[in-house]
Amino acid sequence: MNKYRNRKTVYNDVLYDSMREASYARELDLRVKAKDIITWSGQPKFPIVVNGVKICKYIADFEVINNDGSVDYIDVKGMETTVFKLKWKLAKALYPEMNFKIVK
């Protein structure tokens, strides 16, 4: 267990950082079977580059392709850290065309 009380959890042979993330992955699998979404994948990465300088990268928890072709980038959070909030704001500013969402 880490300082945020998350327990790493395995679902479908993938190790997730928390039980909440693993549960959301399970929910996404059910949504694919129900044809509510087309597909999903884990941990899409977005480089945070300002004035040609790489500052860091933002890694979302999930990429979800919806039936209408739109894409959602989902972060499953129990607690939003200061670092997460900063990276989230930077990603939204640098990638305004992307649909970033938080699931609590």
N, CA, C and O atoms as CSV, one atom per row, in Angstrom:
chain,resi,resn,atom,element,x,y,z
A,1,MET,N,N,0.853,-1.178,0.000
A,1,MET,CA,C,0.000,0.000,0.000
A,1,MET,C,C,0.903,1.248,0.000
A,1,MET,O,O,1.907,1.299,0.710
A,2,ASN,N,N,0.530,2.242,-0.802
A,2,ASN,CA,C,1.343,3.453,-0.815
A,2,ASN,C,C,0.748,4.519,0.099
A,2,ASN,O,O,-0.205,4.261,0.834
A,3,LYS,N,N,1.319,5.715,0.043
A,3,LYS,CA,C,0.876,6.763,0.971
A,3,LYS,C,C,-0.542,7.234,0.711
A,3,LYS,O,O,-1.151,7.849,1.586
A,4,TYR,N,N,-1.087,6.961,-0.471
A,4,TYR,CA,C,-2.470,7.349,-0.768
A,4,TYR,C,C,-3.449,6.196,-0.516
A,4,TYR,O,O,-4.635,6.296,-0.832
A,5,ARG,N,N,-2.943,5.118,0.048
A,5,ARG,CA,C,-3.721,3.930,0.401
A,5,ARG,C,C,-4.279,3.180,-0.805
A,5,ARG,O,O,-5.275,2.464,-0.695
A,6,ASN,N,N,-3.633,3.351,-1.950
A,6,ASN,CA,C,-4.015,2.577,-3.126
A,6,ASN,C,C,-3.380,1.204,-3.028
A,6,ASN,O,O,-2.258,1.049,-2.547
A,7,ARG,N,N,-4.116,0.220,-3.489
A,7,ARG,CA,C,-3.574,-1.135,-3.557
A,7,ARG,C,C,-3.454,-1.508,-5.021
A,7,ARG,O,O,-4.441,-1.499,-5.756
A,8,LYS,N,N,-2.231,-1.838,-5.446
A,8,LYS,CA,C,-2.052,-2.293,-6.822
A,8,LYS,C,C,-2.905,-3.530,-7.011
A,8,LYS,O,O,-2.942,-4.407,-6.148
A,9,THR,N,N,-3.591,-3.599,-8.144
A,9,THR,CA,C,-4.556,-4.661,-8.380
A,9,THR,C,C,-4.387,-5.204,-9.794
A,9,THR,O,O,-4.235,-4.440,-10.748
A,10,VAL,N,N,-4.413,-6.519,-9.920
A,10,VAL,CA,C,-4.317,-7.162,-11.229
A,10,VAL,C,C,-5.727,-7.457,-11.740
A,10,VAL,O,O,-6.557,-8.032,-11.036
A,11,TYR,N,N,-5.969,-7.048,-12.983
A,11,TYR,CA,C,-7.208,-7.402,-13.673
A,11,TYR,C,C,-6.828,-7.781,-15.096
A,11,TYR,O,O,-6.148,-7.018,-15.782
A,12,ASN,N,N,-7.254,-8.932,-15.536
A,12,ASN,CA,C,-7.025,-9.392,-16.903
A,12,ASN,C,C,-5.523,-9.375,-17.245
A,12,ASN,O,O,-5.127,-8.956,-18.332
A,13,ASP,N,N,-4.713,-9.832,-16.306
A,13,ASP,CA,C,-3.248,-9.923,-16.438
A,13,ASP,C,C,-2.540,-8.575,-16.561
A,13,ASP,O,O,-1.392,-8.524,-17.002
A,14,VAL,N,N,-3.198,-7.495,-16.182
A,14,VAL,CA,C,-2.595,-6.162,-16.189
A,14,VAL,C,C,-2.580,-5.638,-14.759
A,14,VAL,O,O,-3.578,-5.737,-14.046
A,15,LEU,N,N,-1.447,-5.081,-14.342
A,15,LEU,CA,C,-1.323,-4.517,-13.003
A,15,LEU,C,C,-1.722,-3.046,-13.035
A,15,LEU,O,O,-1.105,-2.245,-13.736
A,16,TYR,N,N,-2.753,-2.696,-12.277
A,16,TYR,CA,C,-3.239,-1.319,-12.185
A,16,TYR,C,C,-2.767,-0.721,-10.867
A,16,TYR,O,O,-2.519,-1.436,-9.896
A,17,ASP,N,N,-2.646,0.610,-10.851
A,17,ASP,CA,C,-2.143,1.308,-9.669
A,17,ASP,C,C,-3.112,1.291,-8.496
A,17,ASP,O,O,-2.713,1.534,-7.358
A,18,SER,N,N,-4.390,1.004,-8.767
A,18,SER,CA,C,-5.369,0.975,-7.677
A,18,SER,C,C,-6.510,0.031,-8.015
A,18,SER,O,O,-6.707,-0.350,-9.169
A,19,MET,N,N,-7.253,-0.335,-6.985
A,19,MET,CA,C,-8.439,-1.159,-7.194
A,19,MET,C,C,-9.469,-0.384,-8.011
A,19,MET,O,O,-10.199,-0.970,-8.811
A,20,ARG,N,N,-9.527,0.918,-7.813
A,20,ARG,CA,C,-10.474,1.765,-8.545
A,20,ARG,C,C,-10.174,1.733,-10.047
A,20,ARG,O,O,-11.094,1.646,-10.860
A,21,GLU,N,N,-8.894,1.803,-10.416
A,21,GLU,CA,C,-8.515,1.726,-11.833
A,21,GLU,C,C,-8.860,0.358,-12.421
A,21,GLU,O,O,-9.400,0.272,-13.524
A,22,ALA,N,N,-8.552,-0.697,-11.696
A,22,ALA,CA,C,-8.858,-2.045,-12.172
A,22,ALA,C,C,-10.361,-2.222,-12.348
A,22,ALA,O,O,-10.806,-2.848,-13.310
A,23,SER,N,N,-11.130,-1.679,-11.436
A,23,SER,CA,C,-12.587,-1.752,-11.525
A,23,SER,C,C,-13.093,-0.985,-12.752
A,23,SER,O,O,-14.024,-1.426,-13.425
A,24,TYR,N,N,-12.480,0.152,-13.034
A,24,TYR,CA,C,-12.885,0.940,-14.203
A,24,TYR,C,C,-12.536,0.186,-15.491
A,24,TYR,O,O,-13.303,0.225,-16.453
A,25,ALA,N,N,-11.397,-0.492,-15.518
A,25,ALA,CA,C,-11.027,-1.313,-16.673
A,25,ALA,C,C,-12.064,-2.416,-16.892
A,25,ALA,O,O,-12.451,-2.699,-18.025
A,26,ARG,N,N,-12.501,-3.026,-15.811
A,26,ARG,CA,C,-13.538,-4.062,-15.886
A,26,ARG,C,C,-14.827,-3.467,-16.458
A,26,ARG,O,O,-15.487,-4.080,-17.296
A,27,GLU,N,N,-15.171,-2.269,-15.993
A,27,GLU,CA,C,-16.371,-1.586,-16.490
A,27,GLU,C,C,-16.242,-1.291,-17.995
A,27,GLU,O,O,-17.203,-1.449,-18.748
A,28,LEU,N,N,-15.057,-0.865,-18.418
A,28,LEU,CA,C,-14.845,-0.597,-19.839
A,28,LEU,C,C,-14.994,-1.864,-20.672
A,28,LEU,O,O,-15.563,-1.823,-21.762
A,29,ASP,N,N,-14.490,-2.986,-20.171
A,29,ASP,CA,C,-14.672,-4.258,-20.880
A,29,ASP,C,C,-16.156,-4.584,-21.042
A,29,ASP,O,O,-16.586,-5.036,-22.103
A,30,LEU,N,N,-16.927,-4.352,-19.991
A,30,LEU,CA,C,-18.370,-4.601,-20.072
A,30,LEU,C,C,-19.034,-3.654,-21.073
A,30,LEU,O,O,-19.958,-4.051,-21.783
A,31,ARG,N,N,-18.574,-2.420,-21.130
A,31,ARG,CA,C,-19.137,-1.448,-22.075
A,31,ARG,C,C,-18.820,-1.838,-23.515
A,31,ARG,O,O,-19.631,-1.606,-24.411
A,32,VAL,N,N,-17.643,-2.429,-23.746
A,32,VAL,CA,C,-17.302,-2.916,-25.092
A,32,VAL,C,C,-18.236,-4.068,-25.462
A,32,VAL,O,O,-18.771,-4.100,-26.569
A,33,LYS,N,N,-18.432,-5.007,-24.546
A,33,LYS,CA,C,-19.324,-6.149,-24.810
A,33,LYS,C,C,-20.758,-5.705,-25.070
A,33,LYS,O,O,-21.465,-6.304,-25.881
A,34,ALA,N,N,-21.188,-4.639,-24.369
A,34,ALA,CA,C,-22.546,-4.117,-24.542
A,34,ALA,C,C,-22.654,-3.197,-25.762
A,34,ALA,O,O,-23.726,-2.675,-26.068
A,35,LYS,N,N,-21.513,-3.008,-26.458
A,35,LYS,CA,C,-21.444,-2.129,-27.631
A,35,LYS,C,C,-21.771,-0.675,-27.292
A,35,LYS,O,O,-22.286,0.070,-28.126
A,36,ASP,N,N,-21.463,-0.287,-26.061
A,36,ASP,CA,C,-21.636,1.091,-25.613
A,36,ASP,C,C,-20.452,1.955,-26.060
A,36,ASP,O,O,-20.592,3.160,-26.268
A,37,ILE,N,N,-19.272,1.311,-26.205
A,37,ILE,CA,C,-18.072,1.963,-26.741
A,37,ILE,C,C,-17.427,0.995,-27.725
A,37,ILE,O,O,-17.724,-0.200,-27.718
A,38,ILE,N,N,-16.534,1.523,-28.577
A,38,ILE,CA,C,-15.876,0.657,-29.561
A,38,ILE,C,C,-14.743,-0.123,-28.914
A,38,ILE,O,O,-14.686,-1.349,-29.011
A,39,THR,N,N,-13.844,0.594,-28.256
A,39,THR,CA,C,-12.694,-0.049,-27.629
A,39,THR,C,C,-12.050,0.901,-26.621
A,39,THR,O,O,-12.460,2.054,-26.484
A,40,TRP,N,N,-11.056,0.406,-25.931
A,40,TRP,CA,C,-10.307,1.228,-24.987
A,40,TRP,C,C,-8.885,0.690,-24.887
A,40,TRP,O,O,-8.619,-0.463,-25.230
A,41,SER,N,N,-7.985,1.529,-24.419
A,41,SER,CA,C,-6.612,1.104,-24.160
A,41,SER,C,C,-6.118,1.869,-22.935
A,41,SER,O,O,-6.750,2.818,-22.471
A,42,GLY,N,N,-4.981,1.433,-22.436
A,42,GLY,CA,C,-4.468,2.031,-21.209
A,42,GLY,C,C,-3.278,2.946,-21.431
A,42,GLY,O,O,-2.486,2.754,-22.354
A,43,GLN,N,N,-3.170,3.921,-20.586
A,43,GLN,CA,C,-2.048,4.817,-20.400
A,43,GLN,C,C,-1.521,5.511,-21.664
A,43,GLN,O,O,-0.357,5.340,-22.026
A,44,PRO,N,N,-2.378,6.294,-22.332
A,44,PRO,CA,C,-1.866,7.128,-23.417
A,44,PRO,C,C,-0.981,8.234,-22.839
A,44,PRO,O,O,-1.264,8.775,-21.771
A,45,LYS,N,N,0.085,8.558,-23.556
A,45,LYS,CA,C,1.067,9.531,-23.056
A,45,LYS,C,C,1.020,10.808,-23.882
A,45,LYS,O,O,0.873,10.770,-25.103
A,46,PHE,N,N,1.147,11.938,-23.194
A,46,PHE,CA,C,1.161,13.248,-23.831
A,46,PHE,C,C,2.393,14.010,-23.357
A,46,PHE,O,O,2.496,14.340,-22.176
A,47,PRO,N,N,3.336,14.297,-24.268
A,47,PRO,CA,C,4.497,15.078,-23.846
A,47,PRO,C,C,4.088,16.512,-23.540
A,47,PRO,O,O,3.295,17.107,-24.269
A,48,ILE,N,N,4.620,17.050,-22.483
A,48,ILE,CA,C,4.379,18.446,-22.110
A,48,ILE,C,C,5.638,19.224,-22.513
A,48,ILE,O,O,6.665,19.181,-21.836
A,49,VAL,N,N,5.519,19.935,-23.637
A,49,VAL,CA,C,6.645,20.683,-24.198
A,49,VAL,C,C,6.251,22.146,-24.260
A,49,VAL,O,O,5.220,22.494,-24.835
A,50,VAL,N,N,7.072,23.003,-23.669
A,50,VAL,CA,C,6.827,24.444,-23.651
A,50,VAL,C,C,8.042,25.143,-24.249
A,50,VAL,O,O,9.168,24.956,-23.787
A,51,ASN,N,N,7.805,25.954,-25.285
A,51,ASN,CA,C,8.882,26.684,-25.977
A,51,ASN,C,C,10.020,25.752,-26.395
A,51,ASN,O,O,11.195,26.104,-26.293
A,52,GLY,N,N,9.652,24.557,-26.869
A,52,GLY,CA,C,10.641,23.599,-27.340
A,52,GLY,C,C,11.366,22.832,-26.253
A,52,GLY,O,O,12.278,22.058,-26.544
A,53,VAL,N,N,10.973,23.035,-25.006
A,53,VAL,CA,C,11.614,22.348,-23.877
A,53,VAL,C,C,10.647,21.317,-23.308
A,53,VAL,O,O,9.521,21.645,-22.933
A,54,LYS,N,N,11.103,20.066,-23.247
A,54,LYS,CA,C,10.268,19.024,-22.652
A,54,LYS,C,C,10.286,19.195,-21.136
A,54,LYS,O,O,11.336,19.109,-20.499
A,55,ILE,N,N,9.113,19.436,-20.575
A,55,ILE,CA,C,8.982,19.654,-19.136
A,55,ILE,C,C,8.723,18.326,-18.419
A,55,ILE,O,O,9.370,18.007,-17.421
A,56,CYS,N,N,7.772,17.567,-18.943
A,56,CYS,CA,C,7.387,16.292,-18.343
A,56,CYS,C,C,6.459,15.601,-19.324
A,56,CYS,O,O,6.371,15.998,-20.487
A,57,LYS,N,N,5.771,14.578,-18.865
A,57,LYS,CA,C,4.714,13.985,-19.673
A,57,LYS,C,C,3.508,13.723,-18.791
A,57,LYS,O,O,3.624,13.433,-17.601
A,58,TYR,N,N,2.354,13.836,-19.414
A,58,TYR,CA,C,1.094,13.529,-18.726
A,58,TYR,C,C,0.657,12.171,-19.236
A,58,TYR,O,O,0.599,11.952,-20.446
A,59,ILE,N,N,0.352,11.266,-18.338
A,59,ILE,CA,C,-0.109,9.930,-18.703
A,59,ILE,C,C,-1.513,9.755,-18.144
A,59,ILE,O,O,-1.709,9.718,-16.929
A,60,ALA,N,N,-2.484,9.649,-19.038
A,60,ALA,CA,C,-3.857,9.388,-18.616
A,60,ALA,C,C,-3.970,7.907,-18.254
A,60,ALA,O,O,-3.098,7.112,-18.605
A,61,ASP,N,N,-5.025,7.545,-17.564
A,61,ASP,CA,C,-5.213,6.140,-17.215
A,61,ASP,C,C,-5.787,5.336,-18.384
A,61,ASP,O,O,-5.391,4.193,-18.612
A,62,PHE,N,N,-6.728,5.946,-19.127
A,62,PHE,CA,C,-7.405,5.218,-20.192
A,62,PHE,C,C,-7.692,6.107,-21.392
A,62,PHE,O,O,-7.912,7.310,-21.253
A,63,GLU,N,N,-7.685,5.499,-22.569
A,63,GLU,CA,C,-8.160,6.124,-23.798
A,63,GLU,C,C,-9.390,5.326,-24.234
A,63,GLU,O,O,-9.317,4.109,-24.405
A,64,VAL,N,N,-10.507,6.009,-24.411
A,64,VAL,CA,C,-11.763,5.338,-24.753
A,64,VAL,C,C,-12.251,5.856,-26.099
A,64,VAL,O,O,-12.417,7.061,-26.290
A,65,ILE,N,N,-12.479,4.930,-27.033
A,65,ILE,CA,C,-13.022,5.298,-28.345
A,65,ILE,C,C,-14.527,5.042,-28.300
A,65,ILE,O,O,-14.983,3.910,-28.136
A,66,ASN,N,N,-15.275,6.123,-28.450
A,66,ASN,CA,C,-16.738,6.053,-28.387
A,66,ASN,C,C,-17.330,5.636,-29.725
A,66,ASN,O,O,-16.651,5.670,-30.752
A,67,ASN,N,N,-18.586,5.248,-29.707
A,67,ASN,CA,C,-19.261,4.787,-30.915
A,67,ASN,C,C,-19.327,5.848,-32.005
A,67,ASN,O,O,-19.366,5.507,-33.187
A,68,ASP,N,N,-19.338,7.110,-31.640
A,68,ASP,CA,C,-19.394,8.184,-32.635
A,68,ASP,C,C,-18.007,8.572,-33.156
A,68,ASP,O,O,-17.875,9.515,-33.937
A,69,GLY,N,N,-16.968,7.835,-32.719
A,69,GLY,CA,C,-15.606,8.097,-33.167
A,69,GLY,C,C,-14.843,9.068,-32.293
A,69,GLY,O,O,-13.634,9.221,-32.466
A,70,SER,N,N,-15.508,9.728,-31.361
A,70,SER,CA,C,-14.813,10.639,-30.452
A,70,SER,C,C,-13.968,9.835,-29.465
A,70,SER,O,O,-14.222,8.657,-29.214
A,71,VAL,N,N,-12.971,10.498,-28.920
A,71,VAL,CA,C,-12.042,9.839,-28.003
A,71,VAL,C,C,-12.038,10.590,-26.681
A,71,VAL,O,O,-11.932,11.816,-26.655
A,72,ASP,N,N,-12.153,9.851,-25.582
A,72,ASP,CA,C,-12.064,10.409,-24.236
A,72,ASP,C,C,-10.781,9.904,-23.585
A,72,ASP,O,O,-10.415,8.738,-23.730
A,73,TYR,N,N,-10.107,10.795,-22.868
A,73,TYR,CA,C,-8.924,10.432,-22.094
A,73,TYR,C,C,-9.304,10.549,-20.625
A,73,TYR,O,O,-9.576,11.639,-20.121
A,74,ILE,N,N,-9.317,9.412,-19.956
A,74,ILE,CA,C,-9.877,9.303,-18.612
A,74,ILE,C,C,-8.779,9.122,-17.574
A,74,ILE,O,O,-7.850,8.335,-17.757
A,75,ASP,N,N,-8.906,9.866,-16.482
A,75,ASP,CA,C,-8.078,9.654,-15.299
A,75,ASP,C,C,-8.996,9.247,-14.169
A,75,ASP,O,O,-9.964,9.945,-13.868
A,76,VAL,N,N,-8.701,8.126,-13.542
A,76,VAL,CA,C,-9.476,7.631,-12.406
A,76,VAL,C,C,-8.742,8.075,-11.147
A,76,VAL,O,O,-7.616,7.649,-10.892
A,77,LYS,N,N,-9.386,8.932,-10.366
A,77,LYS,CA,C,-8.719,9.523,-9.210
A,77,LYS,C,C,-9.545,9.382,-7.948
A,77,LYS,O,O,-10.760,9.578,-7.953
A,78,GLY,N,N,-8.869,9.041,-6.876
A,78,GLY,CA,C,-9.463,9.098,-5.556
A,78,GLY,C,C,-9.047,10.395,-4.896
A,78,GLY,O,O,-9.819,11.034,-4.181
A,79,MET,N,N,-7.783,10.772,-5.162
A,79,MET,CA,C,-7.220,11.998,-4.590
A,79,MET,C,C,-6.401,12.690,-5.674
A,79,MET,O,O,-5.560,12.063,-6.318
A,80,GLU,N,N,-6.645,13.968,-5.872
A,80,GLU,CA,C,-5.907,14.733,-6.875
A,80,GLU,C,C,-4.720,15.426,-6.204
A,80,GLU,O,O,-4.894,16.343,-5.401
A,81,THR,N,N,-3.527,14.977,-6.542
A,81,THR,CA,C,-2.320,15.573,-5.967
A,81,THR,C,C,-2.018,16.902,-6.655
A,81,THR,O,O,-2.570,17.203,-7.713
A,82,THR,N,N,-1.160,17.670,-6.062
A,82,THR,CA,C,-0.737,18.953,-6.639
A,82,THR,C,C,-0.059,18.727,-7.984
A,82,THR,O,O,-0.315,19.463,-8.937
A,83,VAL,N,N,0.799,17.722,-8.069
A,83,VAL,CA,C,1.493,17.416,-9.323
A,83,VAL,C,C,0.486,17.022,-10.399
A,83,VAL,O,O,0.593,17.476,-11.538
A,84,PHE,N,N,-0.494,16.181,-10.051
A,84,PHE,CA,C,-1.517,15.796,-11.017
A,84,PHE,C,C,-2.269,17.020,-11.517
A,84,PHE,O,O,-2.479,17.167,-12.721
A,85,LYS,N,N,-2.673,17.895,-10.615
A,85,LYS,CA,C,-3.426,19.089,-11.012
A,85,LYS,C,C,-2.639,19.949,-11.995
A,85,LYS,O,O,-3.200,20.469,-12.960
A,86,LEU,N,N,-1.341,20.097,-11.749
A,86,LEU,CA,C,-0.495,20.886,-12.639
A,86,LEU,C,C,-0.380,20.225,-14.008
A,86,LEU,O,O,-0.568,20.885,-15.030
A,87,LYS,N,N,-0.071,18.925,-14.038
A,87,LYS,CA,C,0.050,18.217,-15.311
A,87,LYS,C,C,-1.274,18.231,-16.073
A,87,LYS,O,O,-1.284,18.372,-17.296
A,88,TRP,N,N,-2.389,18.086,-15.357
A,88,TRP,CA,C,-3.725,18.110,-15.957
A,88,TRP,C,C,-3.965,19.448,-16.661
A,88,TRP,O,O,-4.415,19.481,-17.806
A,89,LYS,N,N,-3.661,20.549,-15.967
A,89,LYS,CA,C,-3.861,21.881,-16.544
A,89,LYS,C,C,-2.954,22.095,-17.757
A,89,LYS,O,O,-3.385,22.654,-18.765
A,90,LEU,N,N,-1.708,21.654,-17.660
A,90,LEU,CA,C,-0.789,21.781,-18.781
A,90,LEU,C,C,-1.269,20.972,-19.982
A,90,LEU,O,O,-1.244,21.465,-21.110
A,91,ALA,N,N,-1.703,19.743,-19.753
A,91,ALA,CA,C,-2.194,18.900,-20.853
A,91,ALA,C,C,-3.415,19.528,-21.512
A,91,ALA,O,O,-3.510,19.553,-22.740
A,92,LYS,N,N,-4.343,20.030,-20.720
A,92,LYS,CA,C,-5.539,20.661,-21.279
A,92,LYS,C,C,-5.186,21.916,-22.079
A,92,LYS,O,O,-5.821,22.197,-23.095
A,93,ALA,N,N,-4.179,22.673,-21.632
A,93,ALA,CA,C,-3.769,23.886,-22.339
A,93,ALA,C,C,-3.044,23.553,-23.646
A,93,ALA,O,O,-3.249,24.220,-24.660
A,94,LEU,N,N,-2.198,22.523,-23.617
A,94,LEU,CA,C,-1.417,22.168,-24.794
A,94,LEU,C,C,-2.177,21.317,-25.806
A,94,LEU,O,O,-1.837,21.303,-26.989
A,95,TYR,N,N,-3.208,20.608,-25.343
A,95,TYR,CA,C,-3.994,19.739,-26.212
A,95,TYR,C,C,-5.480,20.086,-26.086
A,95,TYR,O,O,-6.267,19.252,-25.639
A,96,PRO,N,N,-5.877,21.307,-26.474
A,96,PRO,CA,C,-7.268,21.736,-26.266
A,96,PRO,C,C,-8.292,20.919,-27.054
A,96,PRO,O,O,-9.472,20.899,-26.704
A,97,GLU,N,N,-7.847,20.249,-28.114
A,97,GLU,CA,C,-8.774,19.453,-28.925
A,97,GLU,C,C,-9.080,18.089,-28.292
A,97,GLU,O,O,-9.997,17.394,-28.728
A,98,MET,N,N,-8.323,17.715,-27.279
A,98,MET,CA,C,-8.515,16.425,-26.608
A,98,MET,C,C,-9.586,16.543,-25.527
A,98,MET,O,O,-9.744,17.591,-24.900
A,99,ASN,N,N,-10.306,15.462,-25.325
A,99,ASN,CA,C,-11.388,15.436,-24.343
A,99,ASN,C,C,-10.903,14.707,-23.075
A,99,ASN,O,O,-11.056,13.492,-22.946
A,100,PHE,N,N,-10.323,15.468,-22.159
A,100,PHE,CA,C,-9.815,14.912,-20.902
A,100,PHE,C,C,-10.934,14.900,-19.855
A,100,PHE,O,O,-11.673,15.874,-19.707
A,101,LYS,N,N,-11.044,13.778,-19.130
A,101,LYS,CA,C,-12.073,13.648,-18.094
A,101,LYS,C,C,-11.481,13.008,-16.847
A,101,LYS,O,O,-10.539,12.218,-16.916
A,102,ILE,N,N,-12.062,13.373,-15.696
A,102,ILE,CA,C,-11.690,12.746,-14.433
A,102,ILE,C,C,-12.883,11.947,-13.934
A,102,ILE,O,O,-14.012,12.436,-13.931
A,103,VAL,N,N,-12.626,10.720,-13.514
A,103,VAL,CA,C,-13.648,9.861,-12.905
A,103,VAL,C,C,-13.241,9.662,-11.461
A,103,VAL,O,O,-12.122,9.233,-11.179
A,104,LYS,N,N,-14.139,9.970,-10.549
A,104,LYS,CA,C,-13.838,9.806,-9.103
A,104,LYS,C,C,-14.567,8.624,-8.538
A,104,LYS,O,O,-14.439,8.331,-7.349
